[in-house]
Amino acid sequence: MSDNLPLCPECSGAYTYEMGALLVCPECGHEWSPSAQSADGASGSRVIKDAVGNVLADGDTVTVVKTLKVKGSPSGIKAGTKVRNIRLVDGVDGHDIDCKVDGFGAMQLKSSVVKKV
């Protein structure tokens, strides 16, 4: 809809729009990060690593390596909890993983407290 937004990488649709930090194509429903569009080998791409140095990507499954306190919950997230289908984001205060944790719902985690499975 705007001349400065890129075409959809999936269907080449011209009606892309911004939704928060993502770009969305209303024709096919594809969502992508604008930085992923320019990361065709460019040095500007950000690499997020887990607690032991493995590179993380969208859709990975990770395990929490230490027990985490959660506001409003008496127990928190225990070490060893598996989190599936993570999404890497530019979060606040170092929280760079957006995910859903079973029993807790949607939340953001720091990559330094997870390990790739």
Long-range contacts (C-beta under 8 A, 24 or more apart in sequence): 6-34, 6-37, 9-37, 21-89, 21-90, 48-88, 48-96, 48-97, 48-111, 49-111, 50-111, 50-112, 50-114, 50-115, 50-116, 51-111, 51-112, 51-113, 51-114, 51-115, 52-115, 52-116, 54-115, 54-116, 56-86, 56-88, 56-97, 56-111, 56-114, 56-116, 57-88, 58-86, 58-87, 58-88, 59-85, 59-86, 59-87, 60-85, 60-86, 60-116, 60-117, 61-85, 61-86, 61-116, 61-117, 62-86, 62-97, 62-114, 62-115, 62-116, 62-117, 63-114, 63-115, 63-117, 64-109, 64-113, 64-114, 65-113, 65-114, 65-115, 66-113, 68-109, 68-113, 70-104, 70-107, 73-104, 77-101, 77-104, 82-117, 83-109, 83-114, 86-114
